[in-house]
Amino acid sequence: MTLVCDPRAGGSGAASLPAERDRFGGVLPHPEALAADPGDFARQLGAAMDQWRQEGLRLVWLQVPITRAALVPVAVAAGFRYHHAADDYVMMTCRLVASAFIPAHASHYIGAGGVVLTPADELLVVAEKYHGAAGQPLRFKLPGGALHAGEHLVDGVMREVAEETGVLTQFEALLCFRHWHGYRFGKSDIYFICRLRPLTRDIVVQEDEIAACRWMPVQDYLADPLVSAFNRQVVQVALTHVGVVPVTVDGYGDAARYEFFMPPAIDPAVAAATGTG
């Protein structure tokens, strides 16, 4: 069912509500301008809704700070619905016209794991503390985890490996990724696998999450029947393929915002050794 906002929560005499407008006919009131008292807010919102409808706007985005949580029922009564939430606010939306398009909120988690290999073909592996039943053999996997908001893939995978194992690494290449639906809270998950070069060897286990961490001969890992098919296959990919590497692209000057990966220029010797030529 498509919902359209009902502005009857207040009259035109309420105080004005400053807002930003976008090129799609949407409007976002300034969160700090929302009246703290629910009754005052009802009148303020009602007057603003009348005005925005008269101006031909199509959609209202309402960011309610957690310090103004008492305003949420007022917004719901006016026709607003939840869109997404963060630690300190909830974002709500309301159509002023039935055909207004509301883009969906983020649908995926993003994570990364590292294939950390030494020149002697030793592989850095971890066993999670809460994976498997008590008393069962350890199931070793690749270190990794979720990226932080605003974090580059290159930085995130090196951070995760360091946090879980204490080993510092250098990013070499992106090898592959897994796309999984129904991961958590109805969202999907994309998990990137990267090859990393170890800069240190000493292991310091993240005791809250990791039961064991070790350098394991890669052939022993590949032969371990408890290793998942996915982990086994991506380690084989790391041994035989170059992958894609970080590059810069003209026209995208802000390196803090963009990250690109493309195939490297293959040297004939490298192509012969890896079978990628």
Secondary structure as GFF3:
##gff-version 3
##sequence-region A 1 277
A	DSSP	beta_strand	19	21	.	.	.	ID=ss1
A	DSSP	beta_strand	26	29	.	.	.	ID=ss2
A	DSSP	three_ten_helix	31	33	.	.	.	ID=ss3
A	DSSP	alpha_helix	38	54	.	.	.	ID=ss4
A	DSSP	beta_strand	59	65	.	.	.	ID=ss5
A	DSSP	three_ten_helix	66	71	.	.	.	ID=ss6
A	DSSP	alpha_helix	72	77	.	.	.	ID=ss7
A	DSSP	beta_strand	81	86	.	.	.	ID=ss8
A	DSSP	beta_strand	89	95	.	.	.	ID=ss9
A	DSSP	beta_strand	108	116	.	.	.	ID=ss10
A	DSSP	beta_strand	122	128	.	.	.	ID=ss11
A	DSSP	beta_strand	144	146	.	.	.	ID=ss12
A	DSSP	alpha_helix	153	165	.	.	.	ID=ss13
A	DSSP	beta_strand	169	184	.	.	.	ID=ss14
A	DSSP	beta_strand	187	198	.	.	.	ID=ss15
A	DSSP	beta_strand	210	217	.	.	.	ID=ss16
A	DSSP	alpha_helix	218	223	.	.	.	ID=ss17
A	DSSP	alpha_helix	229	240	.	.	.	ID=ss18
A	DSSP	beta_strand	245	247	.	.	.	ID=ss19
A	DSSP	beta_strand	260	262	.	.	.	ID=ss20
A	DSSP	alpha_helix	268	274	.	.	.	ID=ss21
###
